């Protein structure tokens, strides 16, 4: 049975042609048995053939077949060929045009459907004996009902098809929008990972280079200090590898790095540990906390940590051998203030004020992006008298936002 349905859907014109042949046969039998004169019979044959052709080709060219059907109907009226089985084609073309034809053709079919019964009664009043005009109106209405129902059914099918088409179009549009949003999210995540990798590599490699240089310098005179420097290099390298594994694991699995299995995200409490490691490299850093520490949103804590990390890394790279730095965290009622200053060579710091500490545009730009993501403000520039200052204000958002 399913194969039969599939065949009918694949060959609609063939199915219509089959029913047209059946209708032509029934119409021929009706014409042969008609008691009308020979001229009416001869005229009825081409009209029947034309109406059957309308049935066969109604889905290929519905508008043209409607015009052909109207022409056959007018020919019936003028030639005096009384309605027979072939006129069933008028119902079929009315339904077809209403469901799949142009709007003008659908309206024309409705007008013809409403007027066909009345014209037929005017042309052949003797077909049904009635008493008075009320019965005449009733007969016209009864004959008109099938045509109107055919048009209404076709128009409802058209409406349903248009509705389903809109649903499919909307679903396709939503799918495209989801794909676009997914691509934007992936691009944003990759940019965030790039910033994270820059911070990890720039800071930890800088520490390792400084410690390696110090170990080479005191290798002969102070083996104990050299050993401590090598231990610092080893610990820093392991930490860098752990963070890089966490970040690169995101690219492999697509998971949120905050839920990764390697290490948690750095927070404000780890800034003191970060300052301690920087001090081990020989950079004097003064660290102070003002206000009452309290839990902060994870995005604010990570931003604060990365800003301090980036600022101290740039001080080590560009501040000169005798540079010192200070880090101050200030807890306000509605935000976290962050101030990082150094007294190094301020002119050199202009290298990364706009372009990035690594010359690739990821230093200060990365800081501004991080601060902007949490809705904060960042001010950076040379200090009067030398050195560089980075000041940031990170607003505290409610935990449910």
Helices and strands as residue ranges (DSSP letters): H 2-10, H 12-32, H 38-57, H 62-79, G 85-87, H 88-100, H 103-123, G 125-127, H 133-218, H 223-253, G 257-259, G 268-270, H 271-280, E 284-290, H 298-318, E 324-331, E 335-342, H 346-354, H 364-373, E 377-382, E 388-395
